[in-house]
């Protein structure tokens, strides 16, 4: 995405062209581009007409300057209007244009600040949410490009490429990347967990996938004992085998590590129920209801 000087983004597609120009490692570039393609290759809309028009002459002038591509002059006024204008519509228009200017100038710090302000003031506005989605996607793509360009052989760059391959369903290629990362950094947190998740996600996973995933999760917990995701998946694997005692242990440990994880409390209570430890099951199930009041399973259990 790029700023075209007239107040709009224009699509910088195909992204593969952009990424391969900027990133020396073509394989990583292609993977990252595929991961971000759907989110980024769009055209942001201008706010819809309607509502109270902007009345401040200074703000109107700044909007005109921004549409002419003179963002450096316009941005200070637009930033101030987003915070101080008494007109809601003027704050919205100024904020959206300010984001576009900041992105066009590649001032990511200012863009992030503006997006935060827009999100607070217009959290339910479709126009603003649309612009925010594109801006955050663009920021993500730029950061990914910087990573792959400046440190293409780093474990971080390889992990991003592996995650992108996984999202695309290229399971075997992703697994090779994860294994290469472990060869480079054997105690890198999160990699064994991702391998386990990949093993369990493959549509053609064989009967041995569960046992292999369990070993990967145990290795993950040796590296990062506070990985609540690994504990939770171990609980799910134990539940699958109706080993309720182990399931309850893993789910209770997950809830201890992450007290906001409603599913962990629900599964913990379910495991206790399955062992007919009804009184012990009440507390975690009540916690699940508090955390997920709209989840019928929590109430049912």
Secondary structure, DSSP 8 states (H G I E B T S, - for coil): -EE-SSS-EE----HHHHHHHH-S-HHHHHHHHHHHHHHHSS------S-SS----HHHHHHHHHHHTT-HHHHHHHHHHHHHH-S-HHHHHHHHHHHHHHHHHTT-HHHHHHHHHHHHHH-TT-HHHHHHHHHHHHHHHHHHHHHHHHH-TTSHHHHHHHHHHHHHTT-HHHHHHHHHHHHHH-TT-TTHHHHHHHHHHH-TT--TTHHHHHHHHHHHHHHH-TT-HHHHHHHHHHHHHTT-HHHHHHHHHHHHHH-TT-HHHHHHHHHHHHHTT-HHHHHHHHHHHHHH-TT-HHHHH-
